[in-house]
C-alpha cells in the first residue's frame, strides 16, 4: 500500500497540474457519486493526510481519495488521454484546459463539505509528514499503547498516520528495534526517523527508503526475507504483525534487532 511519501508525491504532482485552475472535467465514477460533475470549480490545493488525499475546491467541497493497495493518479496533457480516461478501472477524472488527472483503482472516493473533512480523516492520528507535527506527542501516543507490539502500533493509523509496512521495517531497523517489542519500551525516536525517511523519499527523483536509487539499493530490510542484512549479513526474517485477520508483514534482522 502506498505510504506517506507516495501520497505526498501525488499531492505535489496534482498541485502542479490543478492548483489554482478551474476544472473543465470533474467526473466521479463511484457509486452514488456517479452523477456528480465538479466542472467549473477551482482547485485550491491537494493536501495529504497520512495515506489520504484531500482535494479542496473553491465551492466549499473537498474530494477525499485513498489509493489503498492498487490505486494511482495518472497525469497527462489534456487531449492526450488516448482512451485512458474511459477505462473501466477509472474512478475519477479531474481535468483543466492543460492537464487531465486520472484516478485509477482508487480505494476510497468521498465528496464532503470542506468543513466536514473530519468525517473522513478525523479518526487518524497525527500526520507524520505535516509541517506542524509534534514528534514528541507522536512518541507519547506510541508508548501509550503499552503492551501492543511496536510493529502493530506503527501500522495503526489512529495512533500516527502515514507509516505502512515499508517504513515500519526501515525505521525499526535503523534503531535496532524488534517489531514485537512492547510499544511502552520503545524510547528510540522511530516516528522522527520514519518522518525523515519519508520526506527524503518524497524529495528524491524516485521513491527510496535508503536514499539510494540503484537496483536493489532502495531498501535495507523490507521485502528482503532470506537475503543478507546490509549491516551484519544475517538473513532477513519476515513475521506477521497486527490483529487476527489483519496481519501485515514485518521484516527485520534477528541479529541487529534482537527480541
N, C-alpha and C positions, 0 to 999 in steps of 0.2 A: 504494500500500500504506500503511495506517495506520502512523504513525511513533510515536516515544516519547511525544509529547504526547497523542496519542489513546488509547494504551494506558493511560497514567496516568489520563486522564479516566474510562475504562471501569472501572479498578480502584477509583477513588473512588466511582463510582456503585454498583458492585456491593457495595462495603463498606457503603454506606449502606443497601442493601436486605438484605444477607445476614450481615454480620459479627456474630458472637455469637448467631446464630439457628440453630435446628435445622431441617434440611431435611425437608419433608414430601414433596418430589418431588426426585428426583435421577436423571434419565434421560439416558443417553448413547447416541446413535444413530450409532454409529461402529464399523463392522466388528466385531471380536472383543469390543468393549466393549458391544455391544448388549444383553446380558443383565444389565449392571451396574445395581444400584439403590443410590444413595447416600442414600436417605431414612433419617433417624434420626441422621445425622452432623451435628455443629455446625460451621459455617463459622468458622474462626479469623480469616481475612482473605484479601484478594486482593492479590497482590504483583506489580507489573510488573517484568520484567527485559528491558530493551531493548524489543523488539516482542512479547515473550512475556508471558503472564499465568499466574501460579501461584495457584490457589485451594486454600488449605490447610484441611484438615479435622481435627477432634479425634481421629479414629481412626487418625492416623498416615499418612494418604494425602494426596496432592496431585493435583488436576486441573490438567493443563497444557493450555492452549489458545493458538492463534495465529490472528489474523484473516486473515492472508495478504492477498489483494487485495480480496476481496468480503465478508469476514466482518463480523459485528456482534453485539453483545449488546443485545437489546431488553428493557426492563424495564417491567412493568405490574403493576397491583394484582392479587392473586390473585382468580380468579373472573371477571376481565375480559379474558381472553386472546382470546375470540371466535374460537377456532379457530386462532389464530396459532401455538400450541404444537403443533399437529398437522400443520403444513405440511411438505411433502417437503423443504424447504430446512433444516429444523431439525436441528442436530447434538447439541444438549444442552439440557436444561431443568433449572434449579435453582430450587426454589420453597420458600418458607416460608409460614406461615399468612397473611402480609400481602402478600408480593411474589413475582412469578414472573420469573425471568431466562431469556430465550430466546436461545440461541446459534444464529445463522443463518449458513449457508455458512462455518463455521469451517474454516480450512485445516489445522489440526492439533488432535488431541484425544488425550491420553495420560493414563493414571492410573498414578501411581508412588508408592512409599513416599516420604514426605517426606524421609527421609534419603538417598534416591536421586535427588533433584532434579537433581543434577549430570549424570545420564544424558540429560536433555532440554535443559538450559541450560548445561552445563559447557563447551561449546565456544565460548561467547560471550566477547567481550572485556568490559572494564568497562562497566557500565551508566551512561551519561552522566547519567541522572536520579536515580541512587542518592544518598541523603543523604551517604554517606561516600566518594563517588567522588573519586579523586585525579586532578585535571585535569592536573597536571604529568606523571604517569605516562601519561595518555592521549596527551598531545602526544608523548612519547617513543616510544610504541608506533606512532603515526602516522609519525613521521620514520624509524623503523626499517624502514619499507617501502621505503626508499631510492628507486629509480627509478620505482616504480609511480606513476601519475598520482594526484594527491590526490583527484580525484573518485571514482575506483575504490576507493581506500583507505577513504574515509569511508562507502562503501556496504558494505564488508566487515565483517559483524557480528562476526567473530572478532578484529578489531582493536579497535574500540569499538562498543558496541551502542546502537541507538536511532535512528540517523540513516537517513533514506531520501532520495529524490530532492529532496523539498521543502527540508529543512534543509541538505542538501548545497549546493543552489543559493543559498539565502538566507545561509548562513554564509560561503561563499566570496565572495559579492557584498559582504558587509559589510566584508571585509578586502581587496578588490581583487585576489583571488587567482584566476588562471585554473584551470579544473578539470583541465587537463592538466599543470600544473606538477608536477615530481617531488616526491614527499612529503618527501624529505630536505631540500628547500629551503624548506619551509613552516614558518616560525618564528612566524607570526601565531597567536593563540590561537583557532583555529577551533573546537576542541572546547568551550572555555568559552563561546563565542558560541552554538554550537548548543544547549548546555545552557540558557543564558539564554533563548533564543528559545522553546524547547520548554516550559520551565517557565512563561514568561509566557503562552503559548498555553493551557496546561492550566489556568491560573488565570483566563483570560478567559471572559466569557459564551459566546463562540463561538470555535472554533479560528481562530487568526490568526498569521501569521508576521511581521507588521509591527507589531502592537499596535493596529491599526485593524480595524473590522468593517464599514465601509461597502462598498457594491457595488464590486468590483474593486480594493479597497484592502487586501486581506488578504495580498498577496504583492508582493514587489518585482520578482522575475525569474522565478520558477518558473511554467511554463505560459504565459509571455507572449512566446513567439517571434514576432518581427516587430513587436512593439509597442515604444514608446519606453522606454528606461531611465528610471526615476524620478529618477535622479541627473543624467544628462547628456543624455538624449534620444536616444542612439544605439539603433537597433533591437536588441532582444534576439535572441541566436542560440541554437539548440539543437544540441548534438552528442551523440554516444553515448560512454559510458564503461563500462569493465568488460571481462571476458574474452569472447572469441568465444562467441556463443550465449547469453550472459547480459548483454548490453548494456542499459544503462538511460539515460534521457535526462538530460542536464545542461544547464541554462540559464544563460547568463552574458551580460554586456555586454562586447563586444570592445574598447571604449574604456576603461572603468573597470577591466577585468580583462585586460590585455594578456598575450599569450603570453610 
